[in-house]
Amino acid sequence: MEPRIETLTEKKLVGNRIKMSLADNKTFNLWQSFMPRRKEIKNNLTVDMISMQVYSQPLDLSDLNQVFEKWAAIEVTDFNLIPDGMESFILEGGLYAVFPYKGPSSDNRIFHYIFGTWLPGSNYLLDNRPHFEILGEKYKNNDPDSEEEIWIPIKLKK
């Protein structure tokens, strides 16, 4: 599966975040608290939701205890109407490999393919910027027919 390579422009996001690791996965808790309140965000650009991972250090795939911020967010036009208890985030632009994915979110084989097969065989290196998934109209949590886009930050090998 070949991804499409895109240059992302800066995006303004509003949502909730939680610190976690893959070993201490709190994704369910994050989305459980965000979903009932997402309609409070009035200046959204789209109905798509963004599930984002922000690493303070470069992603270490061998460390399941590496702590990162997980975000549940929506893209907005500006930061004038942030609901109480939510936060803002500016997602910098840059180069991304975009993988369309169909299947349950619990199936990690796509990530094994991206990081274990595609990335090492590509002309790119992993960049230290946020990783995210766009959860659009065809996203159905943990459903085999669910569809989403996985955005991996990359840079050209020198």
DSSP file (Angstrom, degrees, kcal/mol; ACC not computed):
  #  RESIDUE AA STRUCTURE BP1 BP2  ACC     N-H-->O    O-->H-N    N-H-->O    O-->H-N    TCO  KAPPA ALPHA  PHI   PSI    X-CA   Y-CA   Z-CA
    1    1 A M              0   0    0      0, 0.0   117,-0.0     0, 0.0    98,-0.0   0.000 360.0 360.0 360.0 118.5    0.0    0.0    0.0
    2    2 A E        -     0   0    0     97,-0.0     2,-0.1     1,-0.0   116,-0.0  -0.823 360.0-141.2 -95.3 129.9    1.6    3.3   -1.1
    3    3 A P        -     0   0    0      0, 0.0     2,-0.4     0, 0.0    96,-0.2  -0.365  18.5-113.0 -78.4 165.7    0.5    6.4    0.8
    4    4 A R  E     -A   98   0A   0     94,-1.9    94,-3.1    -2,-0.1     2,-0.6  -0.807  28.4-132.1 -92.0 145.9   -0.1    9.7   -0.9
    5    5 A I  E     +A   97   0A   0     -2,-0.4     2,-0.4    92,-0.2    92,-0.2  -0.881  31.8 178.2-102.2 125.3    2.5   12.4    0.1
    6    6 A E  E     -A   96   0A   0     90,-2.7    90,-3.0    -2,-0.6     2,-0.7  -0.938  31.6-135.4-129.3 148.0    0.9   15.7    1.2
    7    7 A T  E     -A   95   0A   0     -2,-0.4     2,-0.3    88,-0.2    88,-0.2  -0.915  30.8-148.1 -99.2 111.4    2.2   19.0    2.4
    8    8 A L  E     -A   94   0A   0     86,-3.3    86,-1.7    -2,-0.7     2,-0.2  -0.584   3.6-140.8 -80.1 137.1   -0.1   20.0    5.2
    9    9 A T        -     0   0    0     -2,-0.3    82,-0.1    84,-0.2    -1,-0.0  -0.648  42.9 -75.7 -90.3 157.8   -0.9   23.6    5.9
   10   10 A E        -     0   0    0     -2,-0.2     2,-0.4     1,-0.1    82,-0.2  -0.184  52.3-161.7 -53.5 139.8   -1.1   24.9    9.5
   11   11 A K  E     -B   91   0A   0     80,-2.3    80,-2.9    -3,-0.1     2,-0.5  -0.970  14.6-139.3-127.9 143.5   -4.3   23.9   11.3
   12   12 A K  E     -BC  90  76A   0     64,-0.5    64,-2.7    -2,-0.4     2,-0.3  -0.892  27.8-171.0 -99.5 127.7   -5.9   25.4   14.4
   13   13 A L  E     -BC  89  75A   0     76,-3.0    76,-2.1    -2,-0.5     2,-0.4  -0.903  14.3-167.5-122.2 148.4   -7.4   22.7   16.6
   14   14 A V  E     +BC  88  74A   0     60,-2.2    60,-2.1    -2,-0.3     2,-0.3  -1.000  39.6  88.4-131.6 136.1   -9.6   22.7   19.7
   15   15 A G  E     -BC  87  73A   0     72,-2.3    72,-3.1    -2,-0.4     2,-0.3  -0.947  66.8 -57.8 175.6-153.4  -10.2   19.7   21.9
   16   16 A N  E     - C   0  72A   0     56,-2.2    56,-2.5    -2,-0.3     2,-0.3  -0.856  37.7-163.5-120.7 155.4   -9.1   17.8   24.9
   17   17 A R  E     - C   0  71A   0     -2,-0.3     2,-0.3    54,-0.2    54,-0.2  -0.943   6.0-172.5-137.5 160.0   -5.8   16.1   25.7
   18   18 A I  E     - C   0  70A   0     52,-1.9    52,-2.9    -2,-0.3     2,-0.4  -0.989  26.1-120.9-148.7 145.3   -4.4   13.5   28.1
   19   19 A K  E     + C   0  69A   0     -2,-0.3     2,-0.3    50,-0.2    50,-0.2  -0.741  51.4 136.6 -87.9 137.1   -1.0   12.2   28.9
   20   20 A M  E     - C   0  68A   0     48,-2.5    48,-2.8    -2,-0.4     2,-0.3  -0.939  40.2-134.8-161.2 177.9   -0.5    8.5   28.3
   21   21 A S        -     0   0    0      3,-1.0     5,-0.2    -2,-0.3    44,-0.2  -0.870  36.7-105.6-134.7 170.5    1.7    5.7   26.9
   22   22 A L  S >  S+     0   0    0     42,-0.5     3,-0.6    44,-0.4    43,-0.2   0.851 124.4  52.1 -67.2 -31.6    0.9    2.7   24.7
   23   23 A A  T 3  S+     0   0    0     41,-2.7     2,-0.3     1,-0.3    -1,-0.2   0.814 118.5  36.9 -71.6 -29.9    1.3    0.6   27.8
   24   24 A D  T 3  S-     0   0    0     40,-0.4    -3,-1.0     2,-0.0     2,-0.4  -0.612  87.8-174.1-119.5  67.4   -1.1    2.8   29.8
   25   25 A N    <   +     0   0    0     -3,-0.6     3,-0.1    -2,-0.3    -3,-0.1  -0.508  17.6 169.2 -74.7 119.1   -3.6    3.5   26.9
   26   26 A K     >  +     0   0    0     -2,-0.4     4,-2.2    -5,-0.2     5,-0.2   0.058  39.0 118.1-115.3  21.8   -6.2    6.1   28.0
   27   27 A T  H  > S+     0   0    0      1,-0.2     4,-2.5     2,-0.2     5,-0.3   0.904  74.2  52.9 -57.5 -44.6   -7.6    6.7   24.5
   28   28 A F  H  > S+     0   0    0      1,-0.2     4,-2.4     2,-0.2    -1,-0.2   0.920 109.3  49.0 -58.3 -45.5  -11.1    5.4   25.4
   29   29 A N  H  > S+     0   0    0      2,-0.2     4,-1.7     1,-0.2    -1,-0.2   0.902 110.7  51.4 -61.6 -41.9  -11.3    7.8   28.4
   30   30 A L  H  X S+     0   0    0     -4,-2.2     4,-1.9     1,-0.2     3,-0.3   0.955 114.8  40.5 -60.6 -52.2  -10.2   10.8   26.3
   31   31 A W  H  X S+     0   0    0     -4,-2.5     4,-2.6     1,-0.2    -1,-0.2   0.829 110.0  59.6 -70.0 -30.8  -12.9   10.2   23.6
   32   32 A Q  H  < S+     0   0    0     -4,-2.4    -1,-0.2    -5,-0.3    -2,-0.2   0.858 112.1  40.2 -64.1 -34.5  -15.5    9.3   26.2
   33   33 A S  H  < S+     0   0    0     -4,-1.7     4,-0.3    -3,-0.3    -2,-0.2   0.799 119.3  46.3 -82.4 -29.5  -15.1   12.7   27.7
   34   34 A F  H >X S+     0   0    0     -4,-1.9     3,-1.5    -5,-0.2     4,-1.0   0.911  99.1  65.1 -79.7 -44.0  -14.8   14.6   24.4
   35   35 A M  G >< S+     0   0    0     -4,-2.6     3,-0.7     1,-0.3     4,-0.4   0.853  99.3  50.5 -55.6 -44.3  -17.6   13.1   22.3
   36   36 A P  G 34 S+     0   0    0      0, 0.0    -1,-0.3     0, 0.0     3,-0.2   0.749 118.9  40.1 -65.9 -19.0  -20.5   14.4   24.4
   37   37 A R  G X4 S+     0   0    0     -3,-1.5     3,-2.3    -4,-0.3     4,-0.3   0.480  83.4  98.4-106.7  -4.3  -19.0   18.0   24.3
   38   38 A R  G X< S+     0   0    0     -4,-1.0     3,-1.5    -3,-0.7    -1,-0.1   0.800  77.0  61.9 -60.3 -29.9  -17.8   18.2   20.7
   39   39 A K  G 3  S+     0   0    0     -4,-0.4    -1,-0.3     1,-0.3    -2,-0.1   0.592  86.8  74.9 -73.3  -8.7  -20.8   20.1   19.5
   40   40 A E  G <  S+     0   0    0     -3,-2.3     2,-0.9     2,-0.0    -1,-0.3   0.689  73.6  91.0 -72.2 -17.7  -19.9   22.9   21.9
   41   41 A I    <   +     0   0    0     -3,-1.5     3,-0.4    -4,-0.3    41,-0.1  -0.713  56.9 176.3 -80.9 107.8  -17.2   23.8   19.5
   42   42 A K        +     0   0    0     -2,-0.9    -1,-0.2    39,-0.5    40,-0.1   0.701  65.2  56.4 -92.4 -22.2  -19.0   26.4   17.3
   43   43 A N  S    S+     0   0    0     38,-0.3    34,-2.4    35,-0.1    35,-0.3  -0.121  73.5 146.8-106.2  37.4  -16.4   27.6   14.9
   44   44 A N  B     -D   76   0A   0     -3,-0.4    32,-0.3    32,-0.2     3,-0.1  -0.416  43.0-150.4 -75.8 150.5  -15.4   24.3   13.4
   45   45 A L  S    S+     0   0    0     30,-2.5     2,-0.3     1,-0.2    31,-0.1   0.678  77.6   5.1 -88.5 -21.9  -14.3   24.0    9.8
   46   46 A T        -     0   0    0     29,-0.7    -1,-0.2     2,-0.2    29,-0.1  -0.947  65.6-117.6-154.6 166.7  -15.5   20.4    9.3
   47   47 A V  S    S+     0   0    0     -2,-0.3    -1,-0.0    -3,-0.1     2,-0.0   0.575  80.0 112.6 -86.9 -10.1  -17.3   17.6   11.1
   48   48 A D        -     0   0    0      1,-0.1    27,-0.5    86,-0.0     2,-0.3  -0.340  59.7-144.0 -62.9 140.4  -14.2   15.5   10.9
   49   49 A M  E     -E  135   0A   0     86,-2.3    86,-3.2    25,-0.1     2,-0.5  -0.754   6.4-140.4-103.1 155.5  -12.5   14.7   14.2
   50   50 A I  E     -EF 134  73A   0     23,-3.2    23,-2.5    -2,-0.3     2,-0.6  -0.970   8.7-164.4-121.9 126.1   -8.8   14.5   14.7
   51   51 A S  E     -EF 133  72A   0     82,-2.3    82,-2.5    -2,-0.5     2,-0.4  -0.947  27.0-177.1-105.2 114.1   -7.1   11.9   16.9
   52   52 A M  E     -EF 132  71A   0     19,-1.9    19,-3.1    -2,-0.6     2,-0.5  -0.890  24.1-156.4-125.2 144.5   -3.5   13.3   17.4
   53   53 A Q  E     -EF 131  70A   0     78,-3.1    78,-2.2    -2,-0.4     2,-0.5  -0.979   9.8-167.7-117.2 126.3   -0.4   12.1   19.2
   54   54 A V  E     - F   0  69A   0     15,-2.8    15,-2.6    -2,-0.5     2,-0.4  -0.960   5.8-162.3-117.7 116.8    2.2   14.7   20.3
   55   55 A Y        -     0   0    0     -2,-0.5    13,-0.1    13,-0.2     4,-0.1  -0.833  15.8-157.3-100.9 131.9    5.6   13.3   21.3
   56   56 A S  S    S+     0   0    0     11,-0.5    -1,-0.1    -2,-0.4    12,-0.1   0.763  89.5  30.0 -76.5 -24.6    8.0   15.5   23.3
   57   57 A Q  S    S-     0   0    0      1,-0.1     3,-0.1    -3,-0.1     9,-0.0  -0.855 113.8 -73.0-122.7 161.5   10.9   13.4   22.1
   58   58 A P        -     0   0    0      0, 0.0    -2,-0.1     0, 0.0    70,-0.1  -0.253  66.3 -88.2 -54.3 143.2   11.1   11.5   18.8
   59   59 A L        -     0   0    0     68,-0.2     2,-0.7    -4,-0.1    67,-0.1  -0.310  38.4-159.5 -56.5 127.1    8.8    8.5   18.7
   60   60 A D    >   -     0   0    0      3,-0.2     3,-1.8     1,-0.1     6,-0.2  -0.911   3.4-167.4-111.5 101.3   10.6    5.4   20.0
   61   61 A L  T 3  S+     0   0    0     -2,-0.7    -1,-0.1     1,-0.3    -2,-0.0   0.666  84.9  57.8 -65.7 -17.3    8.7    2.4   18.6
   62   62 A S  T 3  S+     0   0    0      1,-0.1     2,-0.8    -3,-0.1    -1,-0.3   0.538  92.1  77.3 -89.3  -6.3   10.4    0.0   21.0
   63   63 A D    X   +     0   0    0     -3,-1.8     3,-1.5     1,-0.1   -41,-0.2  -0.830  49.6 177.4-111.1  96.5    9.3    1.9   24.2
   64   64 A L  T 3  S+     0   0    0     -2,-0.8   -41,-2.7     1,-0.3   -42,-0.5   0.622  83.7  59.0 -70.3 -12.0    5.7    1.1   25.1
   65   65 A N  T 3  S+     0   0    0    -43,-0.2     2,-0.3   -44,-0.2    -1,-0.3   0.371  71.6 127.2 -97.5   3.9    6.1    3.3   28.2
   66   66 A Q    <   -     0   0    0     -3,-1.5   -44,-0.4    -6,-0.2     2,-0.3  -0.468  58.4-134.3 -63.5 122.5    7.1    6.5   26.2
   67   67 A V        +     0   0    0     -2,-0.3   -11,-0.5   -46,-0.1     2,-0.3  -0.606  35.8 158.7 -83.5 138.3    4.7    9.2   27.4
   68   68 A F  E     -C   20   0A   0    -48,-2.8   -48,-2.5    -2,-0.3     2,-0.5  -0.928  42.0 -99.0-147.0 169.3    3.0   11.4   24.9
   69   69 A E  E     -CF  19  54A   0    -15,-2.6   -15,-2.8    -2,-0.3     2,-0.5  -0.835  29.6-158.9 -95.2 131.3   -0.1   13.7   24.7
   70   70 A K  E     -CF  18  53A   0    -52,-2.9   -52,-1.9    -2,-0.5     2,-0.4  -0.941  12.2-162.1-108.6 130.3   -3.1   12.2   23.0
   71   71 A W  E     -CF  17  52A   0    -19,-3.1   -19,-1.9    -2,-0.5     2,-0.5  -0.881  20.4-163.7-114.8 143.8   -5.6   14.7   21.6
   72   72 A A  E     +CF  16  51A   0    -56,-2.5   -56,-2.2    -2,-0.4     2,-0.3  -0.994  42.9 149.7-116.1 116.3   -9.3   14.5   20.6
   73   73 A A  E     -CF  15  50A   0    -23,-2.5   -23,-3.2    -2,-0.5     2,-0.3  -0.887  42.6-140.8-148.2 170.1   -9.9   17.6   18.6
   74   74 A I  E     -C   14   0A   0    -60,-2.1   -60,-2.2    -2,-0.3     2,-0.3  -0.989  33.8-110.6-134.7 142.3  -11.7   19.4   15.8
   75   75 A E  E     -C   13   0A   0    -27,-0.5   -30,-2.5    -2,-0.3   -29,-0.7  -0.561  40.7-170.2 -74.7 136.2  -10.2   21.9   13.3
   76   76 A V  E     -CD  12  44A   0    -64,-2.7   -64,-0.5   -32,-0.3   -32,-0.2  -0.805  33.9-125.4-125.6 165.0  -11.5   25.5   13.9
   77   77 A T  S    S-     0   0    0    -34,-2.4     2,-0.3    -2,-0.3   -33,-0.1   0.842  89.5 -18.8 -76.3 -35.4  -11.4   28.8   12.1
   78   78 A D        -     0   0    0    -35,-0.3     3,-0.3   -66,-0.1    -1,-0.2  -0.922  63.5-104.6-159.7 178.7   -9.9   30.7   15.1
   79   79 A F  S >  S+     0   0    0     -2,-0.3     3,-0.5     1,-0.2     9,-0.0   0.047  83.3 105.7-104.1  25.2   -9.5   30.4   18.9
   80   80 A N  T 3  S+     0   0    0      1,-0.2    -1,-0.2   -37,-0.1     2,-0.1   0.752  81.9  41.8 -76.4 -24.2  -12.2   33.0   19.8
   81   81 A L  T 3   +     0   0    0     -3,-0.3   -39,-0.5   -38,-0.0   -38,-0.3  -0.429  69.2 159.4-125.2  58.1  -14.7   30.4   21.0
   82   82 A I    <   -     0   0    0     -3,-0.5     3,-0.1    -2,-0.1   -41,-0.1  -0.714  40.2-125.7 -83.7 119.7  -12.9   27.8   23.0
   83   83 A P    >   -     0   0    0      0, 0.0     3,-2.1     0, 0.0   -68,-0.1  -0.277  37.4 -86.3 -61.6 148.9  -15.4   25.9   25.3
   84   84 A D  T 3  S+     0   0    0      1,-0.3     3,-0.1     3,-0.0     0, 0.0  -0.290 116.4  22.2 -54.2 135.0  -14.5   25.8   29.0
   85   85 A G  T 3  S+     0   0    0      1,-0.3    -1,-0.3    -3,-0.1     2,-0.2   0.379 104.1 102.4  86.5  -4.1  -12.3   22.9   29.8
   86   86 A M    <   -     0   0    0     -3,-2.1    -1,-0.3   -70,-0.1     2,-0.3  -0.685  56.4-147.9-107.2 166.2  -11.0   22.5   26.3
   87   87 A E  E     -B   15   0A   0    -72,-3.1   -72,-2.3    -2,-0.2     2,-0.3  -0.845   8.7-122.4-131.2 164.5   -7.6   23.7   24.9
   88   88 A S  E     -B   14   0A   0     -2,-0.3     2,-0.3   -74,-0.2   -74,-0.2  -0.741  21.8-175.8-106.6 156.8   -6.2   25.0   21.6
   89   89 A F  E     -B   13   0A   0    -76,-2.1   -76,-3.0    -2,-0.3     2,-0.7  -0.968  19.1-144.0-151.1 133.8   -3.4   23.6   19.6
   90   90 A I  E     -B   12   0A   0     -2,-0.3     2,-0.8   -78,-0.2   -78,-0.2  -0.901  15.8-153.4-100.0 115.4   -1.6   24.8   16.4
   91   91 A L  E     -B   11   0A   0    -80,-2.9   -80,-2.3    -2,-0.7    -2,-0.0  -0.799  19.6-133.9 -89.1 110.5   -0.7   21.9   14.2
   92   92 A E        -     0   0    0     -2,-0.8   -84,-0.1   -82,-0.2   -83,-0.0  -0.232  19.7-112.7 -62.1 150.5    2.3   23.1   12.1
   93   93 A G        +     0   0    0    -86,-0.1     2,-0.3   -83,-0.0   -84,-0.2  -0.277  55.0 120.4 -74.6 170.5    2.4   22.4    8.5
   94   94 A G  E     -A    8   0A   0    -86,-1.7   -86,-3.3    -2,-0.0     2,-0.3  -0.927  60.6 -43.7 157.1-177.3    4.8   20.0    6.9
   95   95 A L  E     +A    7   0A   0     59,-0.4    59,-2.3    -2,-0.3     2,-0.3  -0.606  53.6 178.6 -83.6 133.8    5.2   16.9    4.8
   96   96 A Y  E     -AG   6 153A   0    -90,-3.0   -90,-2.7    -2,-0.3     2,-0.6  -0.982  29.9-137.0-135.3 145.5    3.1   13.8    5.7
   97   97 A A  E     -AG   5 152A   0     55,-2.7    55,-2.6    -2,-0.3     2,-0.6  -0.918  28.7-154.5 -94.6 125.6    2.6   10.3    4.4
   98   98 A V  E     -AG   4 151A   0    -94,-3.1   -94,-1.9    -2,-0.6    53,-0.2  -0.911  10.0-169.9-112.2 117.9   -1.2    9.7    4.3
   99   99 A F  E     - G   0 150A   0     51,-2.8    51,-2.8    -2,-0.6     2,-0.3  -0.919  16.0-141.7-108.7 118.3   -2.4    6.2    4.5
  100  100 A P  E     - G   0 149A   0      0, 0.0     2,-0.4     0, 0.0    49,-0.2  -0.618  26.2-166.6 -72.4 137.8   -6.1    5.4    3.9
  101  101 A Y  E     - G   0 148A   0     47,-2.9    47,-2.3    -2,-0.3     2,-0.5  -0.992  17.7-173.9-133.3 133.6   -7.2    2.7    6.4
  102  102 A K  E     + G   0 147A   0     -2,-0.4    45,-0.2    45,-0.2    43,-0.1  -0.991  50.1  59.2-124.4 122.7  -10.3    0.5    6.5
  103  103 A G  S    S-     0   0    0     43,-2.3    40,-0.3    -2,-0.5    39,-0.2  -0.861  89.2 -37.7 148.9 178.1  -10.8   -1.7    9.5
  104  104 A P    >   -     0   0    0      0, 0.0     3,-1.6     0, 0.0    37,-0.1  -0.402  46.3-128.8 -71.1 145.4  -11.2   -1.7   13.3
  105  105 A S  T 3  S+     0   0    0      1,-0.3    36,-0.1    35,-0.2    -3,-0.0   0.687 106.2  66.5 -66.6 -16.7   -9.1    0.8   15.2
  106  106 A S  T 3  S+     0   0    0      2,-0.0     2,-0.8     1,-0.0    -1,-0.3   0.604  78.3  93.3 -79.8 -10.7   -7.9   -2.1   17.5
  107  107 A D    X   -     0   0    0     -3,-1.6     3,-0.5     1,-0.1     4,-0.2  -0.749  52.4-177.4 -87.9 109.3   -6.0   -3.7   14.6
  108  108 A N  T >>  +     0   0    0     -2,-0.8     4,-1.7     1,-0.2     3,-0.7   0.374  54.5 102.3 -89.4   4.2   -2.4   -2.4   14.8
  109  109 A R  H 3> S+     0   0    0      1,-0.2     4,-2.3     2,-0.2    -1,-0.2   0.834  75.4  60.4 -59.2 -32.5   -1.2   -4.2   11.7
  110  110 A I  H <> S+     0   0    0     -3,-0.5     4,-2.7     1,-0.2    -1,-0.2   0.898 105.5  47.7 -62.1 -38.8   -1.3   -1.0    9.6
  111  111 A F  H <> S+     0   0    0     -3,-0.7     4,-2.6     2,-0.2     5,-0.4   0.862 109.0  53.3 -71.5 -34.8    1.2    0.7   12.0
  112  112 A H  H  X S+     0   0    0     -4,-1.7     4,-2.1     2,-0.2     5,-0.4   0.904 112.4  46.2 -62.8 -40.3    3.5   -2.4   11.8
  113  113 A Y  H  X>S+     0   0    0     -4,-2.3     5,-2.8     3,-0.2     4,-2.1   0.948 114.0  47.4 -65.6 -48.6    3.4   -2.0    8.0
  114  114 A I  I  <>S+     0   0    0     -4,-2.7     5,-3.0     3,-0.2    -2,-0.2   0.955 125.7  27.4 -58.3 -53.7    3.9    1.8    8.1
  115  115 A F  I  <5S+     0   0    0     -4,-2.6    -1,-0.2     3,-0.2    -2,-0.2   0.755 129.5  39.6 -85.6 -25.1    6.9    1.7   10.5
  116  116 A G  I  <5S+     0   0    0     -4,-2.1    -3,-0.2    -5,-0.4    -2,-0.2   0.748 133.1   9.3 -96.8 -25.6    8.3   -1.7    9.8
  117  117 A T  I  X5S+     0   0    0     -4,-2.1     4,-1.3    -5,-0.4    -3,-0.2   0.741 126.4  41.3-118.5 -59.8    7.9   -2.0    6.0
  118  118 A W  I  ><S+     0   0    0     -5,-2.8     4,-0.6     1,-0.2     3,-0.4   0.962 114.9  46.0 -64.8 -54.5    6.9    1.2    4.2
  119  119 A L  H >4<S+     0   0    0     -5,-3.0     3,-1.3    -6,-0.3     5,-0.4   0.918 113.0  48.1 -59.8 -48.9    9.1    3.8    6.1
  120  120 A P  H 34 S+     0   0    0      0, 0.0    -1,-0.2     0, 0.0    -2,-0.2   0.821 116.7  45.0 -62.5 -27.7   12.4    1.8    6.1
  121  121 A G  H 3< S+     0   0    0     -4,-1.3    -2,-0.2    -3,-0.4    -3,-0.1   0.422 103.2  84.0 -93.6   1.8   11.9    1.1    2.3
  122  122 A S  S << S-     0   0    0     -3,-1.3    -3,-0.0    -4,-0.6    -4,-0.0  -0.305  88.5-111.0 -96.1-179.9   10.9    4.7    1.4
  123  123 A N  S    S+     0   0    0     -2,-0.1    34,-2.6     2,-0.0     2,-0.3   0.106  91.3  86.2 -92.3  19.3   12.9    7.8    0.6
  124  124 A Y  E     -I  156   0B   0     -5,-0.4     2,-0.3    32,-0.3    32,-0.2  -0.827  60.2-151.2-125.4 158.4   11.7    9.3    3.9
  125  125 A L  E     -I  155   0B   0     30,-3.1    30,-2.0    -2,-0.3     2,-0.3  -0.870  39.3 -95.1-117.0 156.2   12.5    9.5    7.6
  126  126 A L  E     -I  154   0B   0     -2,-0.3     2,-0.3    28,-0.2    28,-0.3  -0.558  41.6-145.1 -68.6 132.4   10.1   10.0   10.5
  127  127 A D        -     0   0    0     26,-2.4     2,-1.6    -2,-0.3   -68,-0.2  -0.722  18.5-114.9 -99.6 153.4    9.9   13.6   11.4
  128  128 A N  S    S+     0   0    0     -2,-0.3    26,-0.1   -70,-0.1     3,-0.0  -0.529  77.7 104.9 -89.9  70.5    9.4   14.8   15.0
  129  129 A R  S    S-     0   0    0     -2,-1.6   -74,-0.1    24,-0.1    -2,-0.1  -0.861  80.9 -63.4-135.2 169.5    6.0   16.4   14.6
  130  130 A P        -     0   0    0      0, 0.0     2,-0.3     0, 0.0   -76,-0.2  -0.231  41.8-146.7 -59.9 144.5    2.5   15.3   15.6
  131  131 A H  E     +E   53   0A   0    -78,-2.2   -78,-3.1    21,-0.1     2,-0.3  -0.820  28.2 171.9-100.5 147.2    1.0   12.1   14.2
  132  132 A F  E     -EH  52 151A   0     19,-2.0    19,-3.5    -2,-0.3     2,-0.4  -0.995  29.7-140.5-156.0 164.0   -2.7   12.1   13.6
  133  133 A E  E     -EH  51 150A   0    -82,-2.5   -82,-2.3    -2,-0.3     2,-0.6  -0.981  17.9-139.1-123.9 138.1   -5.7   10.3   12.2
  134  134 A I  E     -EH  50 149A   0     15,-2.3    15,-1.7    -2,-0.4     2,-0.9  -0.885  13.9-161.4 -98.0 120.6   -8.7   12.0   10.5
  135  135 A L  E     +E   49   0A   0    -86,-3.2   -86,-2.3    -2,-0.6    13,-0.1  -0.846  23.7 171.6-104.6  96.3  -11.9   10.4   11.6
  136  136 A G    >   -     0   0    0     -2,-0.9     3,-1.8    11,-0.4    11,-0.1   0.072  51.8 -62.8 -92.8-159.1  -14.5   11.4    9.0
  137  137 A E  T 3  S+     0   0    0      1,-0.3    11,-0.1     3,-0.0    -2,-0.0   0.755 130.9  53.9 -62.3 -27.0  -18.0   10.4    8.1
  138  138 A K  T 3  S+     0   0    0      9,-0.1     9,-1.5     8,-0.1     2,-0.4   0.383  82.0 113.6 -91.5   4.4  -17.1    6.8    7.4
  139  139 A Y    <   +     0   0    0     -3,-1.8     2,-0.4     7,-0.3     9,-0.1  -0.641  37.3 173.6 -79.3 129.5  -15.4    6.3   10.8
  140  140 A K    >   -     0   0    0     -2,-0.4     3,-2.3     3,-0.2     6,-0.2  -0.943  41.7-107.3-135.0 111.5  -17.1    3.8   13.1
  141  141 A N  T 3  S-     0   0    0     -2,-0.4    -2,-0.0     1,-0.3     0, 0.0  -0.096  92.7 -16.3 -48.3 120.2  -15.2    3.1   16.2
  142  142 A N  T 3  S+     0   0    0      1,-0.2    -1,-0.3   -39,-0.2    -3,-0.0   0.688  98.5 138.9  59.1  25.1  -13.7   -0.4   16.1
  143  143 A D    X   -     0   0    0     -3,-2.3     3,-1.9   -40,-0.3   -40,-0.3  -0.807  59.5-131.9 -97.9 138.9  -15.9   -1.5   13.2
  144  144 A P  T 3  S+     0   0    0      0, 0.0    -1,-0.1     0, 0.0    -2,-0.1   0.725 109.8  51.0 -62.9 -19.5  -14.4   -3.7   10.4
  145  145 A D  T 3  S+     0   0    0    -42,-0.1     2,-0.0   -43,-0.1    -3,-0.0   0.361  84.1 123.2 -96.0   3.9  -16.0   -1.3    7.9
  146  146 A S    <   -     0   0    0     -3,-1.9   -43,-2.3    -6,-0.2     2,-0.4  -0.345  45.3-158.7 -66.2 144.9  -14.6    1.9    9.5
  147  147 A E  E     +G  102   0A   0     -9,-1.5   -11,-0.4   -45,-0.2     2,-0.3  -0.981  20.9 149.2-129.0 141.8  -12.5    4.2    7.4
  148  148 A E  E     -G  101   0A   0    -47,-2.3   -47,-2.9    -2,-0.4     2,-0.4  -0.948  39.2-114.2-154.7 170.9  -10.0    6.8    8.4
  149  149 A E  E     -GH 100 134A   0    -15,-1.7   -15,-2.3    -2,-0.3     2,-0.6  -0.966  19.8-151.2-115.7 133.6   -6.8    8.5    7.3
  150  150 A I  E     -GH  99 133A   0    -51,-2.8   -51,-2.8    -2,-0.4     2,-0.6  -0.919   9.9-160.8-105.5 120.9   -3.5    8.0    9.1
  151  151 A W  E     -GH  98 132A   0    -19,-3.5   -19,-2.0    -2,-0.6   -53,-0.2  -0.908   7.2-173.2-108.4 116.7   -1.1   11.0    8.8
  152  152 A I  E     -G   97   0A   0    -55,-2.6   -55,-2.7    -2,-0.6     2,-0.3  -0.938  24.9-124.7-112.4 124.7    2.6   10.3    9.5
  153  153 A P  E     +G   96   0A   0      0, 0.0   -26,-2.4     0, 0.0     2,-0.3  -0.518  40.5 172.7 -72.6 130.8    5.1   13.2    9.6
  154  154 A I  E     -I  126   0B   0    -59,-2.3   -59,-0.4    -2,-0.3     2,-0.3  -0.874  23.0-164.6-133.9 163.5    8.0   12.6    7.3
  155  155 A K  E     -I  125   0B   0    -30,-2.0   -30,-3.1    -2,-0.3     2,-0.1  -0.977  37.8 -93.9-143.5 152.6   11.1   14.3    5.9
  156  156 A L  E     -I  124   0B   0     -2,-0.3   -32,-0.3   -32,-0.2     2,-0.1  -0.363  40.4-113.6 -65.4 141.2   13.2   13.4    2.9
  157  157 A K              0   0    0    -34,-2.6    -1,-0.1     1,-0.1   -34,-0.0  -0.483 360.0 360.0 -68.7 147.1   16.3   11.3    3.6
  158  158 A K              0   0    0     -2,-0.1    -1,-0.1   -34,-0.0    -2,-0.1   0.437 360.0 360.0 -91.8 360.0   19.5   13.2    2.8
